[in-house]
Amino acid sequence: MPAPKRKPAAAAPSAPVANTRASKLEKLGLRTDIDLVLHLPLRYEDETEVVAIQQAGMMGASVAQVEGLVTACDIQYRPRRQLVVTIADDSGQLVMRFLNFYGSQTKQLAVGTRVRARGEIRHGFFGAEVVHPNYKVVLEGAPLPDVLTPVYPAGEGLSQTFLRKAIADAMRDIEWRDTLSPAQLAVQQLMPFENAVRLLHNPPPEVDEHALEDRSHPAWVRMKFDELLAQQLSLKRAQVARRAKNARALPVVGKLSAAFLGTLPFTLTKAQQRVVAEISADLRASFPMQRLLQGDVGSGKTVVAALAAAQAIDSGYQAVLMAPTEILADQHFRKIAAWMEPLGVRVAWLTGSLKKKEKLAAQAMIESGEAQLVIGTHALIQDSVQFAKLGLVIVDEQHRFGVGQRLALRNKTVSENGGNDSVQNTTAVVPHQLMMSATPIPRTLAMTYYADLEISVIDELPPGRTPIVTRAVDQSRRDEVIARVHAAVQDGRQAYWVCPLIEESEALQLQTATETYAMLVEALPDLRIGLVHGRLKQAEKQEVMDAFSAGACHVLVATTVIEVGVDVPNASLMVIEHAERFGLSQLHQLRGRVGRGSAASVCLLLYQSPLGYIAKQRLMTMRETTDGFEIARRDLEIRGPGEFLGARQSGQAMLRFADLATDQWLVDRARDLAHTLLQDPTPANQATVSTHLARWLGGREDFLKV
């Protein structure tokens, strides 16, 4: 069974119009006929019945469709400019009110025109009326639709009429052959593909509308299954393809690794030892490692990453660590350089804020191989950065980087002769890749989106960490919170005060970092207050951070630039302003800045009443648990997968139809069938895989591979 051709979507007759519409369709990801066919409705409108105007007026505030002749069409100016059109049938009359309208509508809706209108009909001052109804001019006796009318996701300049026609044309032209065999459909208890798609685009009036709306109808189940199957097939094929690539085996756990472990002032936890062994075994392989290292805030991921880098260096290769912010990159640089440089390792530092001369010096060290370990930010993926012998790529907070950015760093490969080979070379060697995240990924999400990765979990915190007490406090008690900050400093401790914005926003009216800083300086004149936010120059940020780390600054007012990477054991109090505006993952990350020393630590969540349902759920979760995995599980329930995946999805469509909260049973089935299809190399199975992936992913598979 050959893979279907992804025929370009049909164009409208006029070239300029066709080009404009094609561009707008492309913004929705609709480039081919099959893209259009799989552009499924958001909801449906029932236009299969017309009711008398009098009956519609008696139905209360409900949606109904009526038909009548225009008896009046006027532009009125009080209380504002609006088009008021009256239509009538034998039972009564209805006012259609348009607050936004085109001048041509007055001609289109001239007196005597027959109109069919649908909308929410209410009783106004002058009787039954409907505001901005959907309407069409019809001839007397014009037939009614015999199916529900689909309403599609649409972009600016794309009418429902155009989308319906484009989708209908595409459905006429595509190859409908099912990608699954009758036997597979029977085992999975699925509808045939064509039957499911045609029903979803044109459901008959007798269909169970509730099942369509909550996507439990068998037609929706088929779409969800197919989508999940395509994703699982792609991820598993990516894993197989990765194992077929060449990587430099990094087998030596030698003098550097031993010396590094010997100089550490602490002993690795059992969880860290287990994870180090998993990574070390991967690095010995001749195909590229692709491992996600998960660990809760403060679990000790940095030392694990440093040990992986030591193995690469021991084996004669370079390692690079990329972090999403300069503050986090700087924390890594200071900590790891302090460990490694006394052992003779040359560590290079490269970020966008360096002066040109410093950048050129760092790039020269990297290209010559003099720099054995490189730490930095996005500056590492610039074309001017070339590695001599890159063996290991470490990406921290990987969900904050786009897929293209991670690809760019990974593709700075080495060739068999040791030279850089980011250009075409059949002997290219792909570096091993270790990705780190302090946002634990729930099992459901890991199975669905990270099936191409091996996953290591540090599920144990180092001994000596004190539990963090979390309290939610209404903003009306701000004075008590300020007093608590003062008391903590008097006891020799330090505090963070985190705000969501830098300057006043009329839209949100949130307490800002600059205002809070001024308020605390006035309220606590005997304390030294620091301020750090994203708009400061890096040197200014670093000066404030250094003062706070050294204890010269008592209270640090900050935006979320300190969300990750800041490690000040003496800080024992965290105040989060407008906590209701933060996501659970971010709140947990921020809270993790305290509790890093031996002192009892407290996190105060300042909130503005009244709280919405989701905000209440978040704050309740933060009060009840400090377990990052439990928080991640609840966050998935509250928010869905987007927050965990972040920029990973750039270039890859999110699951459009399946819902991980309700469709786990389908994930399991799709994963099992994908495994079966890929394990059996018969032509029929391979054709099924190719056809199914072509239908659902087209050329978008590359973004699933990093």
Secondary structure, DSSP 8 states (H G I E B T S, - for coil): -------B----SSHHHHHHHHHHHHHTT--BHHHHHT---SEEE--S----HHHHHTT-SEEEEEEEEEEEEEEE-SSS-EEEEEEEETTEEEEEEESS--THHHHHT-TT-EEEEEEEEEEETTEEEEES-EEEE--TT----SS-EEE----TT--HHHHHHHHHHHHHHS----SS-HHHHHHHT---HHHHHHHHHS--TTS-HHHHHTT-SHHHHHHHHHHHHHHHHHHHHHHHHHHHS---------HHHHHHHHH-SS---HHHHHHHHHHHHHHTSSS--EEEEEE-TTS-HHHHHHHHHHHHHHTT-EEEEE-SSHHHHHHHHHHHHHHHGGGT--EEEE-TTS-HHHHHHHHHHHHHT--SEEEESGGGGSTT---SSEEEEEETTGGGS-HHHHHHHHT--B-TTSSB--S--TT-B--EEEEEESS---HHHHHHH-TTSEEEEE----TT---EEEEEEEGGGHHHHHHHHHHHHHTT-EEEEE-SBSS--TTT---BHHHHHHHHHHH-TTS-EEEE-TTS-HHHHHHHHHHHHTTS-SEEEE-GGGSSS---TTEEEEEETTGGGS-HHHHHHHHTTSS-SSS-EEEEEEE-SS--HHHHHHHHHHHH---HHHHHHHHHHHH-THHHHGGGGTTS---SS--TTT-HHHHHHHHHHHHHHHH---HHHHHHHHHHHHHHTTT-GGGG--
